[in-house]
Every structure is written in structure tokens, then in C-alpha cells.
Amino acid sequence: MPIAAKILIVGGILNLAYGFLTGFFFAQARRKSPNPPRYLVAAHIGPLMQGPMLLSLVFAVELSPLSHYMETFAASLLVGSSVLIAARDTLNWIQGVKDEFQQRPRLARALIITGIIAAVPGLCILIFGVFLGL
């Protein structure tokens, strides 16, 4: 199994685990209020969406004829991006941010910008690899 596939599997499983962990906090918040904090919801749901996405990209790695270095680089970028996005949502939740676009917390903005910058080339590399492999 390629290293890139292993990175995606570990990243996917850790995202799912983090989503389940934040689910406990989400349940506690729902007991107190019907409207839990916005970024707690994001910190819970985001990793639950990112996890299966990363796991499914293992098929892209298997189909891609790119070098294992390129695939590993792409997988690392995508897993790193998911970590940064989850960290941003968690940080916003812990800091009590109500609206990131209005309050503009610096560290959270840096995390999301870096996460997006990492995700785009990672995904583009794997898309290119899949089309080459068809």
C-alpha cells in the first residue's frame, strides 16, 4: 500500500475520531440550549465530513500513476489542511467567536487561509493523477 494511502487513512480515521470527540461537547451544549455554539457545530461536523473524504481519496491514489513522492506530498497537504480547518473551528468555539467574518480573529483566519492554501494544490495533484490514470 502506498505511503500516500496510509497518510490518507490515518488522517481520515483521526478526523472521524475528532468528530466523535467533539460530539460529546456538542451533546452537552444541546442539553443546555437548542442552539449550540456555531463553531462547536463546525468543529463536530467538519471532521465528520473530512474523514470520509480523506478515506475515499485512497482510491484516487490507487488509480494515479504519479510518483509516490507527488502522491505523498498531495496526501500530506490534504491531511494537514483538514487539521488546520478543524483547529480553526475549535479555536473559534473555545474563544466564543460568534461570527468569524465580523470579529476577524487573527489566528483563526491564519489557520483557515493556510488550510485552503494546502488543500487546493493537494487536491489538484490527485485530480491530475486520476485523469492520467484513466
Phi, psi and omega in degrees: 000132181297151178302321180301319179296319179296319178298315180295321180294313179298314178299318179296315180295319179293324175298314179298318179298318179294321177299318177293320178299312179292341176298327177294317178293323178298315179298319178297317180295324180291331177293329182274329185207145177288347179242090180291162179305136183306315185278343169290319176300314180295320180293335178275309187283323182306305179296331177290338174270320181293324181303303179298328178298312180297318179297321180289334179290349174301324178295325178296319179296319180295326181279333186287136175267007180296163179296154180295337176293315179295317180295319179295319177299313180298314180297319179296319177298316182292318178293317177300319178300316181295325177295316180295320180293316177296322178296320178299311181296319179295316179299315178300319180295312182297323181279356178074027179294131179267318181215107184300327182286332177274315185278332176051057178294129188299309184295318179297320178295319178297320179296315183290321179296316179295321178297319179291318179299327178283321185292319186299306179294326179300313180291320179299320179299313181291324176299314178301316179298320179296315181293328175293327183279351181284000000 
